């Protein structure tokens, strides 16, 4: 590992927010009720192979922090947030399945059966991914997953409002086949071989709690504002540690081009992301 990579890994471990632990004794598969109802919000959080114990702990905390954000702050029902992790943590009752390719595809298919076009769907992808210069893969327990396989599964989901957060290295490659007009696709990296470990997913989740995210001070934060805040936090992370920035996040919701590193009225991207708003919240 390079000096920058070693320093980055050390800094990442120190930068993670301490989170409240969730404990339980029974694992269960979560389902979304089929009924006549108002539009609902649903999320799937996937974390693939984590690596050593330090990375396992780090990604588990990120996963829990994301779930807490969704269920405790953004109004998602706990049963409508499904987690797939490398292992079904014996101290947790909130993991639906292991993050194998087969289970990811099965959970997405099952989730889609309960959703309607007017629902809101979030997908978070955490963990490691890589490329050998030809193929790109999300690293999972067992067979890895290609961008095309993930895209095919997402394309079958009914909701017209979709937010896809791709938090891994080389995630820009996963963004490209997913592009669709009004689908908000966010990647931690450009569609190039940015292969170093990323801090963007941590910054993105934490930006919902950052008062700077409410750029227009209207009491609401949009996905566009959260993205802009997150990219600022990423830059600050590297600048404060005098490291070369090895990741450059992108947002695309036009279905064209390679995405934008910052979105505002002058940029082509961001219109759909601006419409997805949540009431500004205080830190947990």
Buried (B, 14 or more C-beta within 10 A) or exposed (E): EEEBBEBBBEBBEEBBEEBEEEEEEEBEEBBBEEEEEEEBBBBBBBBBBBBEEEBBEBBBBBBBBBBBBBBEBBEBBEEBBBBBBBBBBEEBBBBBBBBBBEBBBBBBEBBBEBBEEEBBBBBBBBBBBBBEEEEBBBBBBEEBBBBEBBBEBBEEBBBBBBBBBBBBBBBBBBBBBBBBEBBBBBBBBBBEBBBBBBBBBBBBBBBBBBEEBBEEEEEEBBBBBBBBBBBBBBEEBBEEEEBEEBBBBBBBBBBEEBBBBBBEEEBEBBBBBBBBBBEBBEEB
